[in-house]
Amino acid sequence: MQPPFAAVPGGAMPLRCGHHRLDLSVPRVMGVLNVTPDSFSDGGRYNVPDEALRQAERMLAQGAAIIDVGGESTRPGADAVSAQQELDRVAPVVEALTRELDALVSVDTSSASVMREASGLGAGMINDVRALEREGALYAAAQSGLPVCLMHRQGEPQTMQQAPDYTQPVEDAVVEYLMQRIATCEGAGLGRERLLLDPGFGFGKTVEHNLRLLNRLEALGEFELPLLVGMSRKSMIGKVLGRPVEERLAGGLALSALAVERGAKILRVHDVAATVDAVNMTWAVLNEGCDDQPAEVRA
């Protein structure tokens, strides 16, 4: 199921993701597939390859353009895992998704070895919450030939939510950090045409920081790079609405619509079908229903 409206004139060129081509002239939905025992929302549900495959199949049928596979939980307070543990979780799933579903797979990792192995198994994108800061990650990502999403964070998952604080407006801190990481990537031969940006909602940020950052998301437009946002089921929704994890869908859909209005091109979510509808409806309003042919995700 593709968004019903085609790109507005002058939209971005398709992003080359291995043998896939991802059209980001319209917003796309990325389905979250955690193959971990301890992720905050769905830990333990899909850490068996057959279960992960079936869930990916469902998300693709619901309209996901990308499946984001993660083998290390980055929730606040999460325990660290070794690169080998992460690889053992991720590799069989990436291989199954690319072989059996021909899915466009993004790998949510900061580990150089996982990046190398996943790209060899057919992954089409790297999504790194540490923006390639881990040892060897920058080189591995550059050598992969794949697009890379760089995310802003303050601190590490184990401690990042203990006392997040900024000496400048949060959106300025995010812009400054991402500007530095882009320059580092370009210096290593990873060109801008392969970069996406994630402001890092919930990663070393209070509820007030998150709300301000979304309200001012257009500040990141100065980079002229695709924006990926992940707010699905996060505690910012729970704290504003007083809802537990399993009751945060409505709040998440509102945030997705606001993010699209402010320029987001990829929405990373757990609830694919509902988000696809919300994104398509938002896009229809923004474009006044013009354009009668759907854009294609793949070449």
C-alpha positions as CSV (number, residue, x, y, z in Angstrom):
1,M,0.0,0.0,0.0
2,Q,1.7,3.2,-1.2
3,P,0.7,6.7,-0.2
4,P,-2.0,7.8,-2.6
5,F,-0.4,11.1,-3.7
6,A,2.7,11.5,-5.8
7,A,5.6,13.8,-5.1
8,V,5.2,17.5,-5.3
9,P,7.2,19.1,-8.2
10,G,10.8,19.5,-7.4
11,G,10.9,16.6,-4.8
12,A,14.1,14.8,-3.8
13,M,15.8,12.2,-5.9
14,P,15.3,8.6,-4.8
15,L,17.7,7.4,-2.1
16,R,19.8,4.5,-3.3
17,C,19.5,1.7,-0.6
18,G,21.4,-1.2,-2.0
19,H,19.3,-2.6,-4.9
20,H,16.3,-0.6,-3.7
21,R,15.4,2.9,-4.5
22,L,13.5,4.9,-1.8
23,D,11.4,7.8,-3.0
24,L,11.4,10.4,-0.2
25,S,9.6,13.1,-2.2
26,V,6.6,11.8,-0.1
27,P,6.8,10.7,3.6
28,R,7.4,7.0,4.3
29,V,6.8,4.8,7.2
30,M,9.5,2.7,8.8
31,G,8.3,-0.3,10.8
32,V,10.2,-1.1,14.0
33,L,11.4,-4.7,14.4
34,N,13.2,-5.2,17.7
35,V,14.9,-8.6,18.0
36,T,15.8,-8.0,21.6
37,P,14.6,-9.4,24.9
38,D,14.4,-6.0,26.6
39,S,13.1,-3.2,24.3
40,F,10.7,-1.0,26.1
41,S,7.6,-1.7,24.0
42,D,7.9,-5.1,22.4
43,G,11.0,-6.8,23.9
44,G,11.0,-10.5,23.5
45,R,8.2,-10.7,21.0
46,Y,10.2,-11.0,17.8
47,N,13.6,-12.4,18.8
48,V,12.9,-15.7,17.1
49,P,13.6,-15.4,13.3
50,D,10.3,-16.9,12.1
51,E,8.3,-14.6,14.4
52,A,10.4,-11.6,13.2
53,L,9.8,-12.6,9.5
54,R,6.0,-12.8,10.0
55,Q,5.9,-9.5,11.8
56,A,7.9,-7.9,9.0
57,E,5.6,-9.4,6.4
58,R,2.6,-7.9,8.3
59,M,4.2,-4.5,8.4
60,L,5.1,-4.5,4.7
61,A,1.5,-5.5,3.9
62,Q,0.3,-2.5,6.0
63,G,2.4,-0.1,4.0
64,A,5.8,0.1,5.6
65,A,8.5,1.1,3.1
66,I,11.4,0.1,5.4
67,I,11.8,-2.5,8.2
68,D,14.2,-1.3,10.9
69,V,15.9,-4.3,12.6
70,G,17.5,-3.7,16.0
71,G,19.5,-6.1,18.2
72,E,20.5,-3.7,21.0
73,S,17.9,-2.0,23.2
74,T,18.5,1.7,23.5
75,R,15.7,2.4,26.0
76,P,16.8,4.5,29.1
77,G,18.7,2.2,31.5
78,A,19.2,-0.5,29.0
79,D,22.1,-2.9,29.5
80,A,24.9,-2.9,27.0
81,V,25.4,-6.0,24.8
82,S,28.5,-7.2,23.0
83,A,28.8,-6.8,19.2
84,Q,28.7,-10.6,18.9
85,Q,25.4,-10.9,20.8
86,E,23.9,-8.1,18.7
87,L,25.2,-9.8,15.5
88,D,23.7,-13.2,16.5
89,R,20.3,-11.5,17.0
90,V,20.4,-9.4,13.9
91,A,22.1,-11.4,11.1
92,P,19.6,-14.2,10.7
93,V,16.7,-11.8,10.6
94,V,18.3,-9.5,8.0
95,E,19.1,-12.5,5.9
96,A,15.6,-13.8,6.1
97,L,13.9,-10.5,5.4
98,T,16.1,-9.7,2.3
99,R,16.0,-13.3,0.9
100,E,12.3,-14.2,1.5
101,L,10.6,-10.8,1.4
102,D,13.0,-8.7,-0.7
103,A,12.4,-6.1,2.0
104,L,14.3,-2.8,2.3
105,V,16.0,-3.4,5.6
106,S,17.5,-0.7,7.8
107,V,19.8,-2.0,10.6
108,D,19.6,-0.1,13.9
109,T,23.2,-0.5,15.1
110,S,26.2,1.4,16.3
111,S,28.6,-1.6,15.9
112,A,31.0,-1.7,13.0
113,S,30.9,-5.5,12.7
114,V,27.1,-5.5,12.5
115,M,27.2,-2.8,9.9
116,R,29.6,-4.8,7.8
117,E,27.8,-8.1,8.2
118,A,24.3,-6.7,7.6
119,S,25.4,-4.8,4.4
120,G,26.8,-8.1,3.1
121,L,23.5,-9.8,3.8
122,G,21.5,-7.2,1.8
123,A,20.6,-4.5,4.2
124,G,19.8,-1.2,2.5
125,M,20.4,1.4,5.3
126,I,22.2,2.0,8.5
127,N,20.4,3.7,11.4
128,D,22.9,4.7,14.2
129,V,21.7,6.3,17.4
130,R,25.3,7.2,18.2
131,A,25.9,8.9,14.8
132,L,29.0,6.7,13.9
133,E,30.9,7.6,17.0
134,R,31.8,4.1,18.1
135,E,35.2,2.8,17.1
136,G,35.3,1.6,13.5
137,A,31.7,2.6,12.8
138,L,32.5,5.6,10.6
139,Y,34.8,3.6,8.3
140,A,32.5,0.6,8.2
141,A,29.5,2.8,7.2
142,A,31.5,4.6,4.6
143,Q,32.7,1.4,3.1
144,S,29.2,-0.1,3.0
145,G,28.0,2.2,0.3
146,L,24.7,2.5,2.2
147,P,22.8,5.5,3.3
148,V,23.2,6.3,7.0
149,C,20.9,8.0,9.5
150,L,22.8,10.1,12.1
151,M,20.9,10.7,15.3
152,H,21.5,13.3,18.0
153,R,21.7,12.2,21.6
154,Q,22.9,13.4,24.9
155,G,24.7,10.7,26.9
156,E,24.4,7.0,26.7
157,P,21.3,4.9,27.0
158,Q,22.2,3.7,30.5
159,T,22.2,7.3,31.9
160,M,20.8,9.6,29.3
161,Q,17.5,10.4,31.0
162,Q,18.9,10.9,34.5
163,A,19.3,14.7,34.2
164,P,19.3,16.0,30.6
165,D,20.3,19.6,30.4
166,Y,21.2,22.1,27.7
167,T,23.0,25.4,27.9
168,Q,21.3,26.5,24.7
169,P,17.9,25.9,23.1
170,V,17.6,22.2,22.4
171,E,17.1,22.7,18.7
172,D,20.3,24.7,18.4
173,A,22.2,22.0,20.3
174,V,20.8,19.4,17.9
175,V,21.7,21.4,14.8
176,E,25.2,22.1,16.1
177,Y,25.9,18.4,16.9
178,L,24.6,17.2,13.6
179,M,26.5,19.8,11.7
180,Q,29.7,18.4,13.3
181,R,28.8,14.8,12.5
182,I,28.0,15.7,8.9
183,A,31.4,17.3,8.5
184,T,33.1,14.3,10.0
185,C,31.3,12.0,7.7
186,E,32.2,14.0,4.6
187,G,35.8,14.0,5.7
188,A,35.7,10.2,5.8
189,G,34.2,9.9,2.3
190,L,30.6,9.5,3.3
191,G,28.9,12.1,1.2
192,R,25.8,14.1,2.0
193,E,23.8,12.3,-0.6
194,R,24.0,9.2,1.7
195,L,23.0,11.0,4.9
196,L,19.7,11.2,6.8
197,L,19.2,13.0,10.1
198,D,17.3,12.1,13.3
199,P,16.8,14.7,16.1
200,G,16.7,11.9,18.7
201,F,13.4,12.3,20.5
202,G,13.8,10.8,24.0
203,F,17.5,10.4,23.8
204,G,18.8,12.7,26.6
205,K,15.8,15.0,26.5
206,T,13.1,16.0,28.9
207,V,9.4,16.1,27.9
208,E,9.7,19.8,27.5
209,H,12.8,19.4,25.3
210,N,11.0,16.9,23.1
211,L,7.9,19.1,22.6
212,R,10.0,22.1,21.8
213,L,12.2,20.1,19.4
214,L,9.1,18.9,17.5
215,N,7.6,22.3,17.4
216,R,10.8,23.7,15.9
217,L,11.7,20.7,13.8
218,E,11.9,23.0,10.7
219,A,15.2,24.3,12.2
220,L,16.8,21.1,10.8
221,G,15.6,21.9,7.3
222,E,18.7,24.1,6.8
223,F,20.7,20.9,6.1
224,E,18.4,20.0,3.2
225,L,18.7,16.3,4.2
226,P,15.9,13.8,4.8
227,L,14.6,13.8,8.4
228,L,13.8,10.6,10.2
229,V,11.8,10.8,13.5
230,G,11.0,8.2,16.0
231,M,8.4,9.1,18.7
232,S,6.2,5.9,18.6
233,R,5.0,4.9,22.1
234,K,7.7,6.9,23.8
235,S,7.4,8.2,27.4
236,M,6.9,11.8,26.2
237,I,3.4,10.6,25.1
238,G,2.8,8.8,28.4
239,K,3.9,11.8,30.5
240,V,1.7,14.3,28.6
241,L,-1.4,12.1,28.3
242,G,-1.0,9.9,31.4
243,R,-1.1,6.7,29.2
244,P,0.8,3.4,29.6
245,V,2.8,2.1,26.6
246,E,-0.1,0.1,25.2
247,E,-2.4,3.1,25.1
248,R,-0.2,5.6,23.3
249,L,-1.3,5.1,19.7
250,A,-3.5,8.2,19.4
251,G,-0.8,10.4,20.8
252,G,1.7,8.9,18.5
253,L,-0.5,9.5,15.4
254,A,-0.8,13.2,16.4
255,L,2.9,13.5,16.7
256,S,3.4,11.8,13.3
257,A,1.1,14.2,11.6
258,L,2.8,17.2,13.2
259,A,6.2,15.8,12.1
260,V,5.1,15.4,8.5
261,E,3.8,18.9,8.5
262,R,7.2,20.1,9.8
263,G,9.2,18.3,7.1
264,A,9.8,14.7,8.4
265,K,10.3,12.2,5.5
266,I,10.5,8.9,7.5
267,L,8.3,8.0,10.5
268,R,9.8,5.2,12.6
269,V,6.8,3.5,14.3
270,H,5.5,0.3,15.8
271,D,1.9,0.7,14.6
272,V,2.3,0.8,10.9
273,A,-1.2,0.6,9.5
274,A,-2.6,3.4,11.6
275,T,0.4,5.6,10.9
276,V,0.3,5.0,7.2
277,D,-3.3,6.3,7.2
278,A,-2.4,9.3,9.4
279,V,0.6,10.2,7.1
280,N,-1.4,9.8,4.0
281,M,-4.2,12.0,5.3
282,T,-1.8,14.7,6.5
283,W,0.0,14.6,3.1
284,A,-3.4,14.9,1.3
285,V,-4.2,18.0,3.2
286,L,-0.8,19.6,2.8
287,N,-1.0,19.0,-1.0
288,E,-4.7,19.7,-1.3
289,G,-5.3,16.3,-2.8
290,C,-3.3,17.1,-6.0
291,D,-1.4,14.5,-8.0
292,D,-3.3,11.4,-8.9
293,Q,-0.5,8.8,-9.2
294,P,1.2,7.1,-6.3
295,A,5.0,7.3,-6.0
296,E,6.9,4.1,-6.2
297,V,9.2,3.0,-3.4
298,R,11.3,0.6,-5.4
299,A,12.9,0.7,-8.8
